[in-house]
Amino acid sequence: MEVSYKRRAAIIITTVAGVNFLNVMGFRILTVALPTIVEGLGLSTELLLWPALIYACAVAAPSSSPAYLRILLAAESLSWLGACCT
């Protein structure tokens, strides 16, 4: 059974949007929960934002890898790699 071009595009866009939504929600939940976590562990307020920063860096790092590989390899399409890395 052949999937139409429009349906395939809709599936890809929905998948990418879903992954981005989950990443943003995870980051926002972490940001909102951090004050309670820090208070519960008895940590100082200086340590409040570093987990959110590390989480943001960990989420953002793989998204730049396919673009870098595409430049290095002069490849036509590595878009599938971006979906695998996020």
PyMOL Python script that loads the backbone (N, CA, C, O; Angstrom):
from pymol import cmd

cmd.read_pdbstr("""\
ATOM      1  N   MET A   1       0.842  -1.179   0.000  1.00  0.00           N
ATOM      2  CA  MET A   1       0.000   0.000   0.000  1.00  0.00           C
ATOM      3  C   MET A   1       0.887   1.241   0.000  1.00  0.00           C
ATOM      4  O   MET A   1       1.722   1.413   0.888  1.00  0.00           O
ATOM      5  N   GLU A   2       0.711   2.068  -0.957  1.00  0.00           N
ATOM      6  CA  GLU A   2       1.496   3.289  -1.139  1.00  0.00           C
ATOM      7  C   GLU A   2       0.878   4.435  -0.326  1.00  0.00           C
ATOM      8  O   GLU A   2      -0.321   4.699  -0.419  1.00  0.00           O
ATOM      9  N   VAL A   3       1.704   5.098   0.459  1.00  0.00           N
ATOM     10  CA  VAL A   3       1.245   6.248   1.234  1.00  0.00           C
ATOM     11  C   VAL A   3       1.439   7.493   0.386  1.00  0.00           C
ATOM     12  O   VAL A   3       2.496   7.692  -0.212  1.00  0.00           O
ATOM     13  N   SER A   4       0.408   8.329   0.339  1.00  0.00           N
ATOM     14  CA  SER A   4       0.491   9.521  -0.500  1.00  0.00           C
ATOM     15  C   SER A   4       1.526  10.504   0.059  1.00  0.00           C
ATOM     16  O   SER A   4       1.879  10.467   1.238  1.00  0.00           O
ATOM     17  N   TYR A   5       1.990  11.368  -0.818  1.00  0.00           N
ATOM     18  CA  TYR A   5       3.003  12.358  -0.449  1.00  0.00           C
ATOM     19  C   TYR A   5       2.501  13.273   0.665  1.00  0.00           C
ATOM     20  O   TYR A   5       3.234  13.561   1.611  1.00  0.00           O
ATOM     21  N   LYS A   6       1.251  13.731   0.554  1.00  0.00           N
ATOM     22  CA  LYS A   6       0.698  14.633   1.574  1.00  0.00           C
ATOM     23  C   LYS A   6       0.553  13.937   2.919  1.00  0.00           C
ATOM     24  O   LYS A   6       0.821  14.531   3.964  1.00  0.00           O
ATOM     25  N   ARG A   7       0.135  12.694   2.894  1.00  0.00           N
ATOM     26  CA  ARG A   7      -0.024  11.954   4.148  1.00  0.00           C
ATOM     27  C   ARG A   7       1.338  11.707   4.797  1.00  0.00           C
ATOM     28  O   ARG A   7       1.486  11.828   6.013  1.00  0.00           O
ATOM     29  N   ARG A   8       2.314  11.365   3.985  1.00  0.00           N
ATOM     30  CA  ARG A   8       3.660  11.138   4.509  1.00  0.00           C
ATOM     31  C   ARG A   8       4.231  12.420   5.118  1.00  0.00           C
ATOM     32  O   ARG A   8       4.844  12.385   6.185  1.00  0.00           O
ATOM     33  N   ALA A   9       4.028  13.548   4.439  1.00  0.00           N
ATOM     34  CA  ALA A   9       4.484  14.834   4.965  1.00  0.00           C
ATOM     35  C   ALA A   9       3.787  15.159   6.273  1.00  0.00           C
ATOM     36  O   ALA A   9       4.418  15.660   7.204  1.00  0.00           O
ATOM     37  N   ALA A  10       2.488  14.878   6.356  1.00  0.00           N
ATOM     38  CA  ALA A  10       1.741  15.137   7.587  1.00  0.00           C
ATOM     39  C   ALA A  10       2.254  14.277   8.742  1.00  0.00           C
ATOM     40  O   ALA A  10       2.346  14.748   9.875  1.00  0.00           O
ATOM     41  N   ILE A  11       2.585  13.029   8.457  1.00  0.00           N
ATOM     42  CA  ILE A  11       3.116  12.134   9.498  1.00  0.00           C
ATOM     43  C   ILE A  11       4.469  12.634   9.995  1.00  0.00           C
ATOM     44  O   ILE A  11       4.723  12.641  11.199  1.00  0.00           O
ATOM     45  N   ILE A  12       5.328  13.045   9.088  1.00  0.00           N
ATOM     46  CA  ILE A  12       6.654  13.533   9.472  1.00  0.00           C
ATOM     47  C   ILE A  12       6.542  14.812  10.287  1.00  0.00           C
ATOM     48  O   ILE A  12       7.200  14.950  11.318  1.00  0.00           O
ATOM     49  N   ILE A  13       5.717  15.742   9.835  1.00  0.00           N
ATOM     50  CA  ILE A  13       5.553  17.013  10.555  1.00  0.00           C
ATOM     51  C   ILE A  13       4.959  16.766  11.935  1.00  0.00           C
ATOM     52  O   ILE A  13       5.395  17.378  12.910  1.00  0.00           O
ATOM     53  N   THR A  14       3.972  15.880  12.032  1.00  0.00           N
ATOM     54  CA  THR A  14       3.368  15.571  13.320  1.00  0.00           C
ATOM     55  C   THR A  14       4.379  14.919  14.261  1.00  0.00           C
ATOM     56  O   THR A  14       4.393  15.219  15.454  1.00  0.00           O
ATOM     57  N   THR A  15       5.216  14.038  13.742  1.00  0.00           N
ATOM     58  CA  THR A  15       6.228  13.386  14.572  1.00  0.00           C
ATOM     59  C   THR A  15       7.244  14.391  15.099  1.00  0.00           C
ATOM     60  O   THR A  15       7.573  14.375  16.286  1.00  0.00           O
ATOM     61  N   VAL A  16       7.740  15.254  14.238  1.00  0.00           N
ATOM     62  CA  VAL A  16       8.722  16.260  14.663  1.00  0.00           C
ATOM     63  C   VAL A  16       8.099  17.233  15.660  1.00  0.00           C
ATOM     64  O   VAL A  16       8.731  17.594  16.653  1.00  0.00           O
ATOM     65  N   ALA A  17       6.867  17.657  15.400  1.00  0.00           N
ATOM     66  CA  ALA A  17       6.183  18.563  16.324  1.00  0.00           C
ATOM     67  C   ALA A  17       5.951  17.886  17.670  1.00  0.00           C
ATOM     68  O   ALA A  17       6.075  18.526  18.714  1.00  0.00           O
ATOM     69  N   GLY A  18       5.617  16.604  17.654  1.00  0.00           N
ATOM     70  CA  GLY A  18       5.419  15.869  18.905  1.00  0.00           C
ATOM     71  C   GLY A  18       6.687  15.744  19.720  1.00  0.00           C
ATOM     72  O   GLY A  18       6.661  15.899  20.941  1.00  0.00           O
ATOM     73  N   VAL A  19       7.789  15.466  19.060  1.00  0.00           N
ATOM     74  CA  VAL A  19       9.077  15.364  19.759  1.00  0.00           C
ATOM     75  C   VAL A  19       9.464  16.716  20.354  1.00  0.00           C
ATOM     76  O   VAL A  19       9.913  16.784  21.498  1.00  0.00           O
ATOM     77  N   ASN A  20       9.294  17.784  19.590  1.00  0.00           N
ATOM     78  CA  ASN A  20       9.594  19.120  20.109  1.00  0.00           C
ATOM     79  C   ASN A  20       8.699  19.469  21.281  1.00  0.00           C
ATOM     80  O   ASN A  20       9.167  20.052  22.259  1.00  0.00           O
ATOM     81  N   PHE A  21       7.422  19.125  21.205  1.00  0.00           N
ATOM     82  CA  PHE A  21       6.490  19.386  22.298  1.00  0.00           C
ATOM     83  C   PHE A  21       6.935  18.666  23.566  1.00  0.00           C
ATOM     84  O   PHE A  21       6.936  19.255  24.647  1.00  0.00           O
ATOM     85  N   LEU A  22       7.312  17.397  23.440  1.00  0.00           N
ATOM     86  CA  LEU A  22       7.756  16.648  24.614  1.00  0.00           C
ATOM     87  C   LEU A  22       9.039  17.225  25.204  1.00  0.00           C
ATOM     88  O   LEU A  22       9.188  17.269  26.425  1.00  0.00           O
ATOM     89  N   ASN A  23       9.963  17.665  24.360  1.00  0.00           N
ATOM     90  CA  ASN A  23      11.189  18.288  24.866  1.00  0.00           C
ATOM     91  C   ASN A  23      10.891  19.573  25.627  1.00  0.00           C
ATOM     92  O   ASN A  23      11.437  19.800  26.707  1.00  0.00           O
ATOM     93  N   VAL A  24      10.032  20.405  25.071  1.00  0.00           N
ATOM     94  CA  VAL A  24       9.683  21.672  25.732  1.00  0.00           C
ATOM     95  C   VAL A  24       8.947  21.402  27.035  1.00  0.00           C
ATOM     96  O   VAL A  24       9.228  22.048  28.044  1.00  0.00           O
ATOM     97  N   MET A  25       8.010  20.460  27.033  1.00  0.00           N
ATOM     98  CA  MET A  25       7.267  20.152  28.260  1.00  0.00           C
ATOM     99  C   MET A  25       8.195  19.611  29.341  1.00  0.00           C
ATOM    100  O   MET A  25       8.062  19.977  30.509  1.00  0.00           O
ATOM    101  N   GLY A  26       9.130  18.746  28.966  1.00  0.00           N
ATOM    102  CA  GLY A  26      10.082  18.237  29.950  1.00  0.00           C
ATOM    103  C   GLY A  26      10.919  19.346  30.559  1.00  0.00           C
ATOM    104  O   GLY A  26      11.162  19.363  31.765  1.00  0.00           O
ATOM    105  N   PHE A  27      11.359  20.273  29.719  1.00  0.00           N
ATOM    106  CA  PHE A  27      12.156  21.401  30.211  1.00  0.00           C
ATOM    107  C   PHE A  27      11.327  22.290  31.125  1.00  0.00           C
ATOM    108  O   PHE A  27      11.816  22.723  32.169  1.00  0.00           O
ATOM    109  N   ARG A  28      10.083  22.570  30.755  1.00  0.00           N
ATOM    110  CA  ARG A  28       9.216  23.436  31.577  1.00  0.00           C
ATOM    111  C   ARG A  28       8.863  22.768  32.903  1.00  0.00           C
ATOM    112  O   ARG A  28       8.835  23.425  33.943  1.00  0.00           O
ATOM    113  N   ILE A  29       8.595  21.470  32.867  1.00  0.00           N
ATOM    114  CA  ILE A  29       8.294  20.759  34.112  1.00  0.00           C
ATOM    115  C   ILE A  29       9.503  20.798  35.038  1.00  0.00           C
ATOM    116  O   ILE A  29       9.357  21.009  36.242  1.00  0.00           O
ATOM    117  N   LEU A  30      10.685  20.597  34.487  1.00  0.00           N
ATOM    118  CA  LEU A  30      11.901  20.673  35.288  1.00  0.00           C
ATOM    119  C   LEU A  30      12.087  22.064  35.882  1.00  0.00           C
ATOM    120  O   LEU A  30      12.438  22.193  37.054  1.00  0.00           O
ATOM    121  N   THR A  31      11.856  23.100  35.091  1.00  0.00           N
ATOM    122  CA  THR A  31      12.029  24.467  35.560  1.00  0.00           C
ATOM    123  C   THR A  31      11.049  24.787  36.681  1.00  0.00           C
ATOM    124  O   THR A  31      11.420  25.439  37.658  1.00  0.00           O
ATOM    125  N   VAL A  32       9.826  24.347  36.557  1.00  0.00           N
ATOM    126  CA  VAL A  32       8.820  24.621  37.584  1.00  0.00           C
ATOM    127  C   VAL A  32       9.090  23.810  38.852  1.00  0.00           C
ATOM    128  O   VAL A  32       8.861  24.297  39.959  1.00  0.00           O
ATOM    129  N   ALA A  33       9.573  22.584  38.698  1.00  0.00           N
ATOM    130  CA  ALA A  33       9.792  21.711  39.850  1.00  0.00           C
ATOM    131  C   ALA A  33      11.096  21.996  40.586  1.00  0.00           C
ATOM    132  O   ALA A  33      11.251  21.572  41.732  1.00  0.00           O
ATOM    133  N   LEU A  34      12.040  22.703  39.960  1.00  0.00           N
ATOM    134  CA  LEU A  34      13.354  22.909  40.577  1.00  0.00           C
ATOM    135  C   LEU A  34      13.313  23.582  41.953  1.00  0.00           C
ATOM    136  O   LEU A  34      14.000  23.109  42.858  1.00  0.00           O
ATOM    137  N   PRO A  35      12.554  24.647  42.159  1.00  0.00           N
ATOM    138  CA  PRO A  35      12.552  25.247  43.497  1.00  0.00           C
ATOM    139  C   PRO A  35      12.128  24.267  44.590  1.00  0.00           C
ATOM    140  O   PRO A  35      12.700  24.274  45.680  1.00  0.00           O
ATOM    141  N   THR A  36      11.146  23.435  44.316  1.00  0.00           N
ATOM    142  CA  THR A  36      10.700  22.449  45.298  1.00  0.00           C
ATOM    143  C   THR A  36      11.765  21.392  45.536  1.00  0.00           C
ATOM    144  O   THR A  36      11.987  20.968  46.670  1.00  0.00           O
ATOM    145  N   ILE A  37      12.426  20.966  44.459  1.00  0.00           N
ATOM    146  CA  ILE A  37      13.485  19.966  44.587  1.00  0.00           C
ATOM    147  C   ILE A  37      14.652  20.517  45.403  1.00  0.00           C
ATOM    148  O   ILE A  37      15.169  19.841  46.292  1.00  0.00           O
ATOM    149  N   VAL A  38      15.064  21.751  45.096  1.00  0.00           N
ATOM    150  CA  VAL A  38      16.174  22.373  45.818  1.00  0.00           C
ATOM    151  C   VAL A  38      15.824  22.545  47.295  1.00  0.00           C
ATOM    152  O   VAL A  38      16.655  22.291  48.166  1.00  0.00           O
ATOM    153  N   GLU A  39      14.605  22.971  47.572  1.00  0.00           N
ATOM    154  CA  GLU A  39      14.174  23.140  48.960  1.00  0.00           C
ATOM    155  C   GLU A  39      14.138  21.801  49.687  1.00  0.00           C
ATOM    156  O   GLU A  39      14.561  21.705  50.839  1.00  0.00           O
ATOM    157  N   GLY A  40      13.633  20.766  49.013  1.00  0.00           N
ATOM    158  CA  GLY A  40      13.539  19.443  49.620  1.00  0.00           C
ATOM    159  C   GLY A  40      14.901  18.827  49.909  1.00  0.00           C
ATOM    160  O   GLY A  40      15.062  18.102  50.891  1.00  0.00           O
ATOM    161  N   LEU A  41      15.875  19.113  49.063  1.00  0.00           N
ATOM    162  CA  LEU A  41      17.226  18.570  49.271  1.00  0.00           C
ATOM    163  C   LEU A  41      18.075  19.436  50.186  1.00  0.00           C
ATOM    164  O   LEU A  41      19.158  19.028  50.606  1.00  0.00           O
ATOM    165  N   GLY A  42      17.582  20.636  50.496  1.00  0.00           N
ATOM    166  CA  GLY A  42      18.329  21.537  51.366  1.00  0.00           C
ATOM    167  C   GLY A  42      19.534  22.167  50.692  1.00  0.00           C
ATOM    168  O   GLY A  42      20.521  22.473  51.361  1.00  0.00           O
ATOM    169  N   LEU A  43      19.478  22.366  49.397  1.00  0.00           N
ATOM    170  CA  LEU A  43      20.583  22.969  48.660  1.00  0.00           C
ATOM    171  C   LEU A  43      20.457  24.485  48.665  1.00  0.00           C
ATOM    172  O   LEU A  43      19.391  25.024  48.963  1.00  0.00           O
ATOM    173  N   SER A  44      21.542  25.168  48.337  1.00  0.00           N
ATOM    174  CA  SER A  44      21.498  26.632  48.262  1.00  0.00           C
ATOM    175  C   SER A  44      20.835  27.062  46.954  1.00  0.00           C
ATOM    176  O   SER A  44      20.770  26.296  45.992  1.00  0.00           O
ATOM    177  N   THR A  45      20.346  28.296  46.939  1.00  0.00           N
ATOM    178  CA  THR A  45      19.641  28.791  45.760  1.00  0.00           C
ATOM    179  C   THR A  45      20.580  29.029  44.580  1.00  0.00           C
ATOM    180  O   THR A  45      20.112  29.166  43.450  1.00  0.00           O
ATOM    181  N   GLU A  46      21.894  29.083  44.811  1.00  0.00           N
ATOM    182  CA  GLU A  46      22.838  29.240  43.702  1.00  0.00           C
ATOM    183  C   GLU A  46      22.823  28.028  42.773  1.00  0.00           C
ATOM    184  O   GLU A  46      23.180  28.133  41.600  1.00  0.00           O
ATOM    185  N   LEU A  47      22.415  26.895  43.297  1.00  0.00           N
ATOM    186  CA  LEU A  47      22.384  25.668  42.508  1.00  0.00           C
ATOM    187  C   LEU A  47      21.041  25.456  41.823  1.00  0.00           C
ATOM    188  O   LEU A  47      20.764  24.362  41.332  1.00  0.00           O
ATOM    189  N   LEU A  48      20.211  26.482  41.785  1.00  0.00           N
ATOM    190  CA  LEU A  48      18.835  26.331  41.312  1.00  0.00           C
ATOM    191  C   LEU A  48      18.726  26.108  39.807  1.00  0.00           C
ATOM    192  O   LEU A  48      17.912  25.294  39.371  1.00  0.00           O
ATOM    193  N   LEU A  49      19.516  26.804  39.008  1.00  0.00           N
ATOM    194  CA  LEU A  49      19.299  26.779  37.565  1.00  0.00           C
ATOM    195  C   LEU A  49      20.237  25.874  36.777  1.00  0.00           C
ATOM    196  O   LEU A  49      20.000  25.664  35.588  1.00  0.00           O
ATOM    197  N   TRP A  50      21.280  25.331  37.376  1.00  0.00           N
ATOM    198  CA  TRP A  50      22.215  24.539  36.585  1.00  0.00           C
ATOM    199  C   TRP A  50      21.590  23.270  36.017  1.00  0.00           C
ATOM    200  O   TRP A  50      21.954  22.900  34.901  1.00  0.00           O
ATOM    201  N   PRO A  51      20.664  22.562  36.708  1.00  0.00           N
ATOM    202  CA  PRO A  51      20.067  21.383  36.057  1.00  0.00           C
ATOM    203  C   PRO A  51      19.274  21.752  34.802  1.00  0.00           C
ATOM    204  O   PRO A  51      19.290  21.010  33.820  1.00  0.00           O
ATOM    205  N   ALA A  52      18.580  22.894  34.826  1.00  0.00           N
ATOM    206  CA  ALA A  52      17.825  23.321  33.647  1.00  0.00           C
ATOM    207  C   ALA A  52      18.766  23.654  32.494  1.00  0.00           C
ATOM    208  O   ALA A  52      18.468  23.349  31.339  1.00  0.00           O
ATOM    209  N   LEU A  53      19.890  24.271  32.803  1.00  0.00           N
ATOM    210  CA  LEU A  53      20.864  24.604  31.762  1.00  0.00           C
ATOM    211  C   LEU A  53      21.467  23.341  31.148  1.00  0.00           C
ATOM    212  O   LEU A  53      21.610  23.247  29.929  1.00  0.00           O
ATOM    213  N   ILE A  54      21.812  22.389  31.978  1.00  0.00           N
ATOM    214  CA  ILE A  54      22.386  21.136  31.475  1.00  0.00           C
ATOM    215  C   ILE A  54      21.355  20.378  30.642  1.00  0.00           C
ATOM    216  O   ILE A  54      21.690  19.804  29.606  1.00  0.00           O
ATOM    217  N   TYR A  55      20.102  20.377  31.096  1.00  0.00           N
ATOM    218  CA  TYR A  55      19.043  19.714  30.336  1.00  0.00           C
ATOM    219  C   TYR A  55      18.861  20.374  28.974  1.00  0.00           C
ATOM    220  O   TYR A  55      18.727  19.686  27.962  1.00  0.00           O
ATOM    221  N   ALA A  56      18.856  21.700  28.945  1.00  0.00           N
ATOM    222  CA  ALA A  56      18.703  22.417  27.677  1.00  0.00           C
ATOM    223  C   ALA A  56      19.871  22.127  26.740  1.00  0.00           C
ATOM    224  O   ALA A  56      19.664  21.944  25.540  1.00  0.00           O
ATOM    225  N   CYS A  57      21.075  22.083  27.260  1.00  0.00           N
ATOM    226  CA  CYS A  57      22.248  21.770  26.424  1.00  0.00           C
ATOM    227  C   CYS A  57      22.185  20.333  25.903  1.00  0.00           C
ATOM    228  O   CYS A  57      22.533  20.074  24.751  1.00  0.00           O
ATOM    229  N   ALA A  58      21.747  19.411  26.741  1.00  0.00           N
ATOM    230  CA  ALA A  58      21.653  18.014  26.324  1.00  0.00           C
ATOM    231  C   ALA A  58      20.598  17.822  25.246  1.00  0.00           C
ATOM    232  O   ALA A  58      20.753  16.966  24.375  1.00  0.00           O
ATOM    233  N   VAL A  59      19.533  18.604  25.292  1.00  0.00           N
ATOM    234  CA  VAL A  59      18.487  18.504  24.276  1.00  0.00           C
ATOM    235  C   VAL A  59      18.926  19.194  22.985  1.00  0.00           C
ATOM    236  O   VAL A  59      18.619  18.714  21.894  1.00  0.00           O
ATOM    237  N   ALA A  60      19.637  20.309  23.096  1.00  0.00           N
ATOM    238  CA  ALA A  60      20.007  21.097  21.921  1.00  0.00           C
ATOM    239  C   ALA A  60      21.205  20.510  21.168  1.00  0.00           C
ATOM    240  O   ALA A  60      21.301  20.676  19.952  1.00  0.00           O
ATOM    241  N   ALA A  61      22.101  19.842  21.852  1.00  0.00           N
ATOM    242  CA  ALA A  61      23.319  19.355  21.211  1.00  0.00           C
ATOM    243  C   ALA A  61      23.066  18.397  20.045  1.00  0.00           C
ATOM    244  O   ALA A  61      23.666  18.577  18.986  1.00  0.00           O
ATOM    245  N   PRO A  62      22.213  17.399  20.193  1.00  0.00           N
ATOM    246  CA  PRO A  62      22.008  16.492  19.054  1.00  0.00           C
ATOM    247  C   PRO A  62      21.340  17.147  17.850  1.00  0.00           C
ATOM    248  O   PRO A  62      21.492  16.669  16.726  1.00  0.00           O
ATOM    249  N   SER A  63      20.610  18.223  18.068  1.00  0.00           N
ATOM    250  CA  SER A  63      19.913  18.842  16.938  1.00  0.00           C
ATOM    251  C   SER A  63      20.876  19.555  15.994  1.00  0.00           C
ATOM    252  O   SER A  63      20.535  19.770  14.831  1.00  0.00           O
ATOM    253  N   SER A  64      22.057  19.924  16.454  1.00  0.00           N
ATOM    254  CA  SER A  64      23.017  20.571  15.572  1.00  0.00           C
ATOM    255  C   SER A  64      23.934  19.568  14.873  1.00  0.00           C
ATOM    256  O   SER A  64      24.603  19.924  13.903  1.00  0.00           O
ATOM    257  N   SER A  65      23.976  18.339  15.341  1.00  0.00           N
ATOM    258  CA  SER A  65      24.848  17.329  14.754  1.00  0.00           C
ATOM    259  C   SER A  65      24.540  17.005  13.292  1.00  0.00           C
ATOM    260  O   SER A  65      25.475  16.929  12.494  1.00  0.00           O
ATOM    261  N   PRO A  66      23.276  16.811  12.899  1.00  0.00           N
ATOM    262  CA  PRO A  66      23.008  16.511  11.489  1.00  0.00           C
ATOM    263  C   PRO A  66      23.443  17.636  10.547  1.00  0.00           C
ATOM    264  O   PRO A  66      23.929  17.369   9.447  1.00  0.00           O
ATOM    265  N   ALA A  67      23.272  18.882  10.968  1.00  0.00           N
ATOM    266  CA  ALA A  67      23.692  20.000  10.121  1.00  0.00           C
ATOM    267  C   ALA A  67      25.207  19.996   9.957  1.00  0.00           C
ATOM    268  O   ALA A  67      25.714  20.240   8.862  1.00  0.00           O
ATOM    269  N   TYR A  68      25.926  19.723  11.031  1.00  0.00           N
ATOM    270  CA  TYR A  68      27.377  19.684  10.970  1.00  0.00           C
ATOM    271  C   TYR A  68      27.852  18.530  10.086  1.00  0.00           C
ATOM    272  O   TYR A  68      28.769  18.697   9.282  1.00  0.00           O
ATOM    273  N   LEU A  69      27.226  17.360  10.236  1.00  0.00           N
ATOM    274  CA  LEU A  69      27.601  16.213   9.404  1.00  0.00           C
ATOM    275  C   LEU A  69      27.291  16.468   7.932  1.00  0.00           C
ATOM    276  O   LEU A  69      28.035  16.046   7.046  1.00  0.00           O
ATOM    277  N   ARG A  70      26.191  17.158   7.686  1.00  0.00           N
ATOM    278  CA  ARG A  70      25.843  17.465   6.295  1.00  0.00           C
ATOM    279  C   ARG A  70      26.895  18.357   5.657  1.00  0.00           C
ATOM    280  O   ARG A  70      27.235  18.181   4.487  1.00  0.00           O
ATOM    281  N   ILE A  71      27.409  19.311   6.417  1.00  0.00           N
ATOM    282  CA  ILE A  71      28.460  20.186   5.906  1.00  0.00           C
ATOM    283  C   ILE A  71      29.741  19.383   5.666  1.00  0.00           C
ATOM    284  O   ILE A  71      30.388  19.525   4.629  1.00  0.00           O
ATOM    285  N   LEU A  72      30.095  18.541   6.634  1.00  0.00           N
ATOM    286  CA  LEU A  72      31.322  17.752   6.504  1.00  0.00           C
ATOM    287  C   LEU A  72      31.269  16.768   5.340  1.00  0.00           C
ATOM    288  O   LEU A  72      32.236  16.627   4.591  1.00  0.00           O
ATOM    289  N   LEU A  73      30.145  16.097   5.196  1.00  0.00           N
ATOM    290  CA  LEU A  73      30.034  15.048   4.196  1.00  0.00           C
ATOM    291  C   LEU A  73      29.505  15.543   2.853  1.00  0.00           C
ATOM    292  O   LEU A  73      29.475  14.792   1.878  1.00  0.00           O
ATOM    293  N   ALA A  74      29.095  16.793   2.806  1.00  0.00           N
ATOM    294  CA  ALA A  74      28.473  17.367   1.609  1.00  0.00           C
ATOM    295  C   ALA A  74      27.325  16.480   1.138  1.00  0.00           C
ATOM    296  O   ALA A  74      27.157  16.234  -0.056  1.00  0.00           O
ATOM    297  N   ALA A  75      26.553  16.013   2.089  1.00  0.00           N
ATOM    298  CA  ALA A  75      25.452  15.101   1.787  1.00  0.00           C
ATOM    299  C   ALA A  75      24.211  15.872   1.360  1.00  0.00           C
ATOM    300  O   ALA A  75      23.994  17.014   1.764  1.00  0.00           O
ATOM    301  N   GLU A  76      23.421  15.227   0.548  1.00  0.00           N
ATOM    302  CA  GLU A  76      22.181  15.840   0.078  1.00  0.00           C
ATOM    303  C   GLU A  76      21.129  15.872   1.183  1.00  0.00           C
ATOM    304  O   GLU A  76      20.473  16.894   1.378  1.00  0.00           O
ATOM    305  N   SER A  77      20.963  14.774   1.902  1.00  0.00           N
ATOM    306  CA  SER A  77      19.904  14.728   2.906  1.00  0.00           C
ATOM    307  C   SER A  77      20.331  13.861   4.085  1.00  0.00           C
ATOM    308  O   SER A  77      20.555  12.659   3.943  1.00  0.00           O
ATOM    309  N   LEU A  78      20.436  14.480   5.226  1.00  0.00           N
ATOM    310  CA  LEU A  78      20.643  13.744   6.473  1.00  0.00           C
ATOM    311  C   LEU A  78      19.517  14.065   7.446  1.00  0.00           C
ATOM    312  O   LEU A  78      19.707  13.990   8.660  1.00  0.00           O
ATOM    313  N   SER A  79      18.359  14.416   6.930  1.00  0.00           N
ATOM    314  CA  SER A  79      17.245  14.802   7.789  1.00  0.00           C
ATOM    315  C   SER A  79      16.784  13.629   8.660  1.00  0.00           C
ATOM    316  O   SER A  79      16.283  13.846   9.763  1.00  0.00           O
ATOM    317  N   TRP A  80      16.945  12.406   8.188  1.00  0.00           N
ATOM    318  CA  TRP A  80      16.580  11.245   8.982  1.00  0.00           C
ATOM    319  C   TRP A  80      17.422  11.145  10.241  1.00  0.00           C
ATOM    320  O   TRP A  80      16.962  10.630  11.260  1.00  0.00           O
ATOM    321  N   LEU A  81      18.662  11.638  10.175  1.00  0.00           N
ATOM    322  CA  LEU A  81      19.558  11.584  11.321  1.00  0.00           C
ATOM    323  C   LEU A  81      19.081  12.528  12.409  1.00  0.00           C
ATOM    324  O   LEU A  81      19.199  12.214  13.594  1.00  0.00           O
ATOM    325  N   GLY A  82      18.547  13.672  12.032  1.00  0.00           N
ATOM    326  CA  GLY A  82      18.017  14.607  13.015  1.00  0.00           C
ATOM    327  C   GLY A  82      16.856  14.026  13.790  1.00  0.00           C
ATOM    328  O   GLY A  82      16.734  14.265  14.992  1.00  0.00           O
ATOM    329  N   ALA A  83      16.009  13.274  13.134  1.00  0.00           N
ATOM    330  CA  ALA A  83      14.877  12.639  13.817  1.00  0.00           C
ATOM    331  C   ALA A  83      15.356  11.555  14.771  1.00  0.00           C
ATOM    332  O   ALA A  83      14.744  11.337  15.816  1.00  0.00           O
ATOM    333  N   CYS A  84      16.444  10.874  14.423  1.00  0.00           N
ATOM    334  CA  CYS A  84      16.960   9.817  15.291  1.00  0.00           C
ATOM    335  C   CYS A  84      17.668  10.384  16.522  1.00  0.00           C
ATOM    336  O   CYS A  84      17.672   9.750  17.577  1.00  0.00           O
ATOM    337  N   CYS A  85      18.254  11.548  16.401  1.00  0.00           N
ATOM    338  CA  CYS A  85      19.070  12.103  17.484  1.00  0.00           C
ATOM    339  C   CYS A  85      18.264  12.865  18.519  1.00  0.00           C
ATOM    340  O   CYS A  85      18.739  13.056  19.638  1.00  0.00           O
ATOM    341  N   THR A  86      17.065  13.303  18.183  1.00  0.00           N
ATOM    342  CA  THR A  86      16.319  14.115  19.149  1.00  0.00           C
ATOM    343  C   THR A  86      15.432  13.316  20.018  1.00  0.00           C
ATOM    344  O   THR A  86      14.746  13.870  20.876  1.00  0.00           O
TER     345      THR A  86
END
""", "prot")
cmd.dss("prot")
cmd.show_as("cartoon", "prot")
cmd.util.cbc("prot")
cmd.orient("prot")
